[in-house]
Amino acid sequence: MADIDNKDQAEMDPADMEDVEEVEEEETGEDENSKARQLTVQMMQNPQILAALQERLDGLNGSPSGYMESLPKVVKRRVNALKNLQVKCAHIEAKFYEEVHELERKYAALYQPLFDKRSDIVKAAYEPTDEECEWKADEEEELTDEMKEKAKLEEEKKDEEKEDPKGIPEFWLTVFKNVDLLSDMLQEHDEPILKHLQDIKVKFSDPGQPMSFTLEFYFEPNDFFTNTVLTKTYKMRSEPDETDPFSFDGPEIMCCTGCPIDWTKGKNVTLKTIKKKQKHKGRGTVRTVTKTVPNDSFFNFFTPPEVPENGDLDEDSEAILAADFEIGHFIRERIVPRAVLYFTGEAIEDDDDDYDEEGEEADDEEGEEEADEENDPDYDPKKDAAPPAECKQQ
């Protein structure tokens, strides 16, 4: 048998021998790992070793369980007094955010006439004057009068060739498509409906009422549903949790409610019809069954998962609500106040600049890693080298 094994080994290709050696090395490594695990188990079963480890952990200054336990009783007592002060700070902070909410409501009333005029321009209810349309773009700063006149004539020529559009067509649809957070929600069948979206407004809760805000989506008459306004209300809480007051970090959205959509028959994009074939076990006959199932759509935004009274949700519902809260907050804080900048893409460029900076930092880190590899005496560049060109061809 030994001779046969040696013969087989001699007839092996050198590459095959390398494979065998690698497998043997891996098996040896597994044996070593197994021995290490056994040794660890034996050590952890030794009471003296466990006691020594616990003493070492308790002595670490950075460990709350160790450091706090080591403090004298009189000092612990004073730390508790500081914690009580911190709770009072959290309650004052909650009042601060309530007043911020009141300020938001106050200034929302000042912004609204401007937003209303924006809406009138978008839906062609108002034509802005030449003075209102005057805007000096950055690239026009160095243009000569002759070049400006030429550009103006070319624009007028283009306008004559096209039909005269009313207002700003597909304004809000373009905003949604330009923002990743919103475009991820859009499906192809949503776009014809969102072309009819004329305005989005934010309405804050009345004074003395629990803190909340409502997003109002205004639609022109269309063939898809009879609603003129679709709403989404977010209820917030601005008070520390009695069971965990130190977690308070400003108002948080507690729940949200949508509204029913009165779909025209056959136009409900949140549902789809599928056909399934079923075979009878006994007779073997086949029948086709039609089923209506949920369909991906932006308009599912208006039917969020309901939060039970006990607050317990499954993981899927929690994920949906977390994303929903983020979207609602983003529309309120960014989209409605700066809609024109998301339409033109200028606001998106600002957001991208932030990400570019992070990317540059990551590139720098990669460069540092490469430098470290070059300075490493054990570094073998052949291992990272690309395979020869002929090896890449399949």
N, C-alpha and C positions, 0 to 999 in steps of 0.2 A: 504493500500500500504506500509505503514511503517513497518507493521508486516511482510509482505512478504519479503521486502528488508532485514529486520533483520534476517529472517529465512534463506534466500539465503546466507547472509553473514556468518551465523553461520555454514552452511554446507560447506563453502569454505575450501579448503585445506590451511594450514598455508603458504605454498609456494606461492599459488595464492594470498593470502592476501598481501604478500610482494610485488608481482608484482603490485597490485593495488596501494599500498602505493607509490611505486616508480613512477608510472605514475602520481599520484596526485602531488608528489613533483616536477616532471618535469613541469607539467602544471603551478604550482605555480611559478616556476623559469621563465617560459615564460612570465607570467603576470608581474613579476618584471622587466624583460628585456624590455617589451613593455612600461612600465611606465618610465623607464630610457630613452628610445629613445624619448618619447614624451617630457620629461623634457629638453633633449638636444636640440630638435627642438625649443622649446619655448625660451631657452636661446640664441640660435643663431639668433633668430629674434629680440632680444633686441639690439638696436643701442648702448646703453651705454656699454653693455658687450662686443660687437664686438670691439668697440673703445679701451677698456681696453686691450683686447687680442692683438690687433694690436700694441699697444704701448709697450706691454711686448715683443712681437716678435722682434720689431725694436730695442729694447734695448739689445738683445743678442749679445755678442761679437763674438760668433762663426758663426753668420749668415752673409754671404757676403752682402745681401741686407740691413741688419741693420747696420753693422759696417762700410761699405764703405760709406753709405749715411750720417753717422754721422761725417765723416772726414771733416775738413775744406777744402775749395776749393783749396787752395794753395797746400795742401798735396795730394789731388786727382790728381792735375796737375803733381806732381812728380811721382805718381804711374803710370800714363799714360806713362811717360818717361821710367820707368822701363819695362813696357810692350813692348814698341818699341825696347828696348835693347834685350828683350827676343825673339822677332821676328827675329832680326839679328842673335842671337845665333842659332835659328832653321835653318836659311839659311847656317850658317857655318857648323852645324851638317850634313846638307844634302851634302855639299861638302866633308865632312869627309867620309861619306858612299860611295860616288862616288869613292874616292881614295881606299877605302877598296875593292870595286868591281874590281878596276884595279889590286890590289894586288892578289885578288882571281884568276883573269885571269892569272897573271904572274905565280903564284905557281901551278895552274892547269896544266900548260905546264911541270912543273917539276915532278908532280905526275904521269902524263899520261904514261910515259914509264913503271912505276911500275904497273899501272893498266892494261896496255897492256900485260905485262908478266903474270899477274894474269889471264887474259882472256885466254892466250895461254895454261896455265896449266889446267884451268877448261875444255877447249874444246879439250884437248889432242894434241894440236899443238906443245907443248914443254914438255919434260920430265925433271923435275928438278934433279940436281945432288945430290949425297949423302950429300955433304956439305950443299947444300941449304935446304935439308930436315931435317937436324939436329936440334932438338928442345928439350930442357930440360923442361918437364912439372913439375909442383909443386910437384905432388905425386911421381915423380921419384927421388927427391932429396935425400931421405933416403934409397933408394933401394940398396942392395948389388950387386956386379958384377954378382954373381951367379943367383940372382933373375932376373936381367935384361936380362941375357942370356936365362933363361927359358922362360921369357915373349916373347922374340924375336922369339924363336923357335915355340912357340904356335901361334904367329901371322903369321909366315911363313906357318905353317901347315894349318891355316884357309884360307890363300890366295891360297894355292894349291888346296883346296877343291872347291873354288869358281872360276867362270870364271873371266878372267883378265879384270876388267873394264877399260874403256878409260877415262882419265882425272878425273874429279870429277862429277859424274852423278847427275843430278837434283840439281845443286848447287844453282841457283837463286830461283828455286821453294821452296827449303828448307828454304832459307832466308825469302821469302815471308810468308811461313807458320809459321815461328818462331816469326814473328812480328805481334802483334795484329792489329795494324793500317792497315796492308796490308792483313792479313789473313781474316779480316772481308769482304774484297772485293772479295775474291776468292770463286768461285763456283766449284762444283765437275767437271763440264764439262770444266773448265778453265785449270785444272791441266795437262791433256795430251798435251795442247798447250805450257804451260810454261815450260815443260820439254825440249823444243827446244830453250829456251832463253839462249843465250851464254854470253851476256854482257850488262851492262848498263853504258852509258857514260854521262857526263855532259859537255855541250858546252856553253861557255859564249859568250855574244855579242861582236862584234869586237870593237876596240877602236873608239871613236867618234860616235858610234851608241847608240840609246836609251838602257837603262839598261834592260837586259833580260837574261834568261838562257833556254837551251833546254835539255830535257832528251831524250836520244837516246837508244832505246831497240833493240838489235841485235839478230836476230833469224837465226838458221840454216834452210836449206830447209825443209819444212814440208808439210803435206797434208791439212793444214787448210787455209793458205793464201799464196799469192805469194810474199808479201813484205819481204825484208830482214832486213829492219829497220822501226820501228814505232817511231814517234816523238811526243813530247808534249812540247810546248813552253810557257813559262811564262814571260809576260811583266811586268816590275816593274817601280815604280816611286819613286824617292828619292828627293822630294822637298815638302816644306810645302804647305798645301792647303791655298789659299789666303783668303778663307772665314773662316777658322778655323786653323790658323797657330800653335796654342798651342797644337793641337792634334798630331803633328808630332812626331813619335817615331821610325824613321829609315825607310828604304825602305819598300814599301808595294806592293804586287802583285795586279795589276790592272785588268788583264784579262789573259786568257790562250786559246791556240788553239791546237787542236789535228791534226790528219791526217786521210785520208781515208784508210780503210783496204780492200784489194782486196781478199775477201773471196772466197774460192773454193765453187762451187755449193753444197748446202746442208750442209755446215760446219760452217755457221755463228752462233756462240753461243750467239750473242747479240739479236737474234730474235728466237721466238718459234711459232709453228703452233698449234692452238687450234681449236677444232670442237664444234660448237654450233647448237642446234636444234631450228628451228623456225617453229611455227604453223601458218598456213594461217587463218585469222580471218573469212573469208567467207566459204571456202570449208572445213576447218578443217584438211587439209593435212599437213604433217610434212616433212620438208626438213632439211638436214644437211649442214651447211655453214662452210667453212674453212676460218679461219682468221689468219693473221700473226701479232703478237704483240711483244712489247719489252720484253726482257728477262734479268734477273740479270746476270751480268758478269763483271769480271775484265776489259775486253776490252771496256766497256763503258767509261773507263778512257780516251780513245782517242777521245771521242765525247762529250765534256763538253757543258753545256748550253751556248748559245751565249749571250753576254752582249749588250743590245740595246745602241744606241748612247746616249740616254738620261740617261742611267745608271739604269733605273727602272727595277727591277726584282721582280717576285713573291716570296713568302716565300720559296717554295720548291726549286726554282732555287738558291736562296741565300744560302740555307743550303748546297746544292750540291756543289756550288762553294767554300764555306768556307771550307768544308771538302777536296775538291780537292786541294786548295791552301796549306792546312796543309800537305797533302800527298806528293805533289810535293816538298815542302820545306824539308820534312823529308827524302825523297829519295836523294835529293841533298846533304843535310848537314850530314846525318848519314849513310844511307845505302851504297851509292857508296864508300865513303872513308873507311868504316869499315865492308865491306861485309863479310869477313871471320869470324869476331867475332859474327856476327848475324847468320852465318851458324853454328858455334859451340855452340852458345847460351851464350857465355861469355858476350857479350854486353847486352843481355837481363837480365842476372843476375845483372849487374850493375844497370840497370833501376829498377829492382825489389827491390833492396836494398833501393832505394829512397822511394818507396811506403811502404816498411816495416816500415821505420822510422815513416812515417805518421800514419801507423796503430798502432804502439806502443804508439804514442801520444794519439790516440783516445782511446786505452785501458786504458791509465792512467786517461783520463778524465772520463771514465766510472767508474773506481775505485773510483775516487773522489766523483762522484755522489752517489755511493753506500755508501761511508762513511758518506756523508751528510745525507742520508736517515736514517742511523743507529743512528746518533746524533739528529735527529729530534724527539722531544718529542711526536708529533702528528702522527708519522709514524706508521702504522699498518701493520706488516709483513704478517698477515693472508690474506690481500687483494691481495698480490703479490704471495702468495703460490700457487704451482701447484695443480691441482685437484687430488683427490685420484685416485689410479691406476685403480679401477673398472670403474671410470667415463670416462677414456680414451678409453675404449673398445667400439666399435660400433657394 
